[in-house]
Amino acid sequence: MAYKDLQAFIDVLEQAGELVRISTSVDSELEITEITDRVSKKYGPALLFENVKGSDFPVLINAMGSEKRMAMALGVENLNETGEAIAKLINMSNYSGWLQSVKQVPKLSRMASVFPIKVPKAACQEVINKDPDLTKLPILKCWPEDGGKYITLPLVMTVDPDTGRQNTGMYRMQVYDEKTTGMHWHWHKDGREIYEKYRKLGGKMPLSVALGGDPAITYSATAPLPKMIDEMMLAGFLRKRPVSMVKSITNDIYVPANSEFIIEGYVDVTAPLRQEGPFGDHTGYYSLEDDYPVFHVTCITHKKNPVYPTTIVGQPPMEDDYMGLATERVFLPLLKMMSPEILDIAMPFEGVFHNCVIVSIKKKFPYHAHKIMNTCWGMGQMMYAKMIIVVEDIDPHDFSLVAWKVFNNTDAKRDFVLNDGPLDALDHSSPNPFYGTRVGIDATKKWAEEGHYRRWPDDVTMDDKTKRMVDDRWNEYGITF
């Protein structure tokens, strides 16, 4: 289903018993983080803080902080449904003779919802302030050693000066004062690439930042899409309805019409960079200070009664883990299209998105696991994966079972593959920034063709006949647990 806006999603969360309103006065500096962190660690509800000191706007946090709420955000019963819809869409065999088949009409109508539509006016521009003041927003200082307050759920919207194509990404924004923030465009990100293009042109780079809206739109800003795919197209596909877009007040960038807030401005690409950070990051560690471009705010628009959406990141589990889980499920079909022998993948929360990927395969030839490792390292942001574990015919989300296979099925010299390559900018453990050594672990059963000439033992399991007999007699045993 599509939500009209963030507040419609809030209503659905509340009706489902998935949201708690807090009317007690709270501080946006550290206090909201400590409350939310305790709730996240207990897998608790979304929180709506209605009385934040120093601001007229309520704060929504942890809105997508569970598998159930993440599925609700994308309008599905479970996250696998979204991946299955994409799988059907990209399975070209479904389109054989489609002109002769009315069965394809639903698929074609789903595709029609992909393309955003432009509207002349929008709720996000009910209030227009051309003398903006960021300090009036209830922006959080999340952790004690943070460099300042941070906008943590921004949809940063830019236009590629070469192609005219609009891009949306999520990059944290440290607030320096009433009218300036940092813009955390680090290497390997589309926003940084577009910024570098503007640097060659000189002058000012226009920018608009959206806060809030249908949560499918917010999620889409985080998705690892190919450069030619507009994030608003993914949002339209996920919500089964086009995203309405309206032109910003002070630039030519189009923003989601039902956002809660829009922050407009520019980056002067000729100006010096400014120190940004530290920031308590999704790795569970502080990312350190570095120099980044400065965003100058020229206008803030918002609804008459907006809600400020935010999130915190840190030691897992946190809300962002479930956004990562959605990405795992949404993009699995694309990975399987590249390598049909892949059965499933898992990215444990403790791997903070890119540090560990577990891949279950149907093994078909010697050293098949090595092929899978290199395929994954060659696919977009999976190049950051510090550890890829390949298992065979098991559920990769059963981490106890995976650990049993890794601990028992590997010979370090033969089965541990060291591979040098790019690492995420936030990785603190490699000797050099952006680059280091990654490891692949082959935990599959080894064949003679792989140099294992000893007989490989079978797993210890019960035979089916005995299992059926015990199933049939279970009530006789009087065992309850």
Secondary structure, 3 states (H helix, E strand, C coil): CCCCCHHHHHHHHHHCCCEEEECCCECCECHHHHHHHHHHHCCCCEEEECCECCCCCCEEECCCCCHHHHHHHCCCCCCHHHHHHHHHHHCHHHHCCHHHCHHHHHHHHHHHCCCCEECCCCHHHCEEECCCCHHHCCCEECCCCCCCCEECCCEEEEECCCCCCEEEECCCEEEEECCEEECCCCCCCHHHHHHHHHHHHCCEEEEEEEECCCHHHHHHCCCCCCCCCCHHHHHHHHHCCCCEEEECCCCCCEEECCCCEEEEEEEECCCCCEEECCEECCCCCEECCEEECEEEEEEEEECCCCCEECCCCCCCCCHHHHHHHHHHHHHHHHHHHHCCCEEEEECCHHHCCCCCEEEEECCCCCCHHHHHHHHHHCCHHHHHCCEEEEEECCCCCCHHHHHHHHHHHCCHHHHEEEEEEECCCCCCCCCECCEEEEEEEECCCCCHHHCCCCCCCCCCCCCHHHHHHHHHHHHHHCCCC
